Amino acid sequence: MCFGISQNVKEGMLMLGCVKEVTDFEVTVGLPCGLQGFLSIKNICDSYAKLLTEQLDSADTEVGMWSESDTNLRVIYSFCM
C-alpha cells in the first residue's frame, strides 16, 4: 500500500503526521509508511516566525518582555503516543 510513496514526497508538501520528538529548534514528525519528517523552528508558520523575530529584536531593548513559554516548542507541541 505504501509502495513508492517515498519517491513522491517532496519538500513543502502538506502531510498528516504525529509529533514524535521536540527539541529547542526542531520538531520530528512521524509520517505515513514509516517515514519521518523534520520541521525547523523557522518553518513552523509565518506568525511563529514573526513572533521569534520580534522576540529577538526586543531582546536587545526590552529585558523581560517575553517569557520563554511564548516561543518554546515543547510548550506549543505535545507528543503522540
C-alpha positions in Angstrom: 0.0 0.0 0.0 2.9 2.4 0.7 4.9 1.3 -2.4 6.7 4.3 -4.0 5.4 6.9 -1.5 9.0 8.0 -0.5 9.8 8.8 -4.2 6.7 11.0 -4.4 7.2 13.0 -1.2 8.6 16.5 -1.9 9.8 19.3 0.4 7.0 21.7 1.2 4.2 19.1 0.8 1.5 19.1 3.4 1.1 15.8 5.2 -0.7 14.4 8.2 1.8 13.4 10.8 2.3 12.8 14.5 4.8 14.7 16.7 7.4 12.2 17.9 10.1 14.5 19.4 10.5 18.2 20.2 13.9 19.9 20.6 14.7 23.6 21.1 14.9 24.2 17.3 13.1 21.3 15.6 10.0 19.1 15.7 10.3 15.5 14.5 7.1 14.1 12.9 6.1 10.5 12.2 4.6 10.3 8.7 2.7 7.5 6.9 4.5 4.4 5.8 7.2 4.8 8.5 8.6 8.0 7.0 10.0 10.7 9.3 9.8 14.4 8.8 11.6 17.3 10.4 10.1 20.8 11.0 12.6 23.6 11.6 11.8 26.3 14.1 11.9 28.9 11.4 9.3 26.9 9.3 6.6 26.3 11.9 4.3 29.1 10.4 4.6 32.7 9.4 3.1 34.0 12.7 5.5 32.0 14.8 8.5 33.2 12.7 7.3 36.8 13.2 7.0 36.2 16.9 10.6 34.9 17.0 11.8 37.8 15.1 10.0 40.3 17.4 11.4 38.5 20.4 15.0 38.7 19.1 14.6 42.3 18.2 13.1 43.2 21.6 15.7 41.2 23.5 18.3 44.0 22.9 16.0 46.8 24.0 13.4 45.4 26.5 14.6 42.9 29.0 11.9 40.6 30.3 9.2 41.4 27.8 8.8 37.8 26.6 8.7 34.7 28.6 10.4 31.5 27.4 7.0 29.8 27.2 5.9 32.2 24.4 8.1 30.5 21.9 9.2 27.2 23.5 8.3 24.4 21.0 7.9 21.9 23.9 5.1 24.1 25.3 3.4 24.5 21.9 3.6 20.9 20.7 2.6 17.7 22.5 3.7 14.2 21.7 1.7 11.4 20.1 1.7 8.1 21.8 
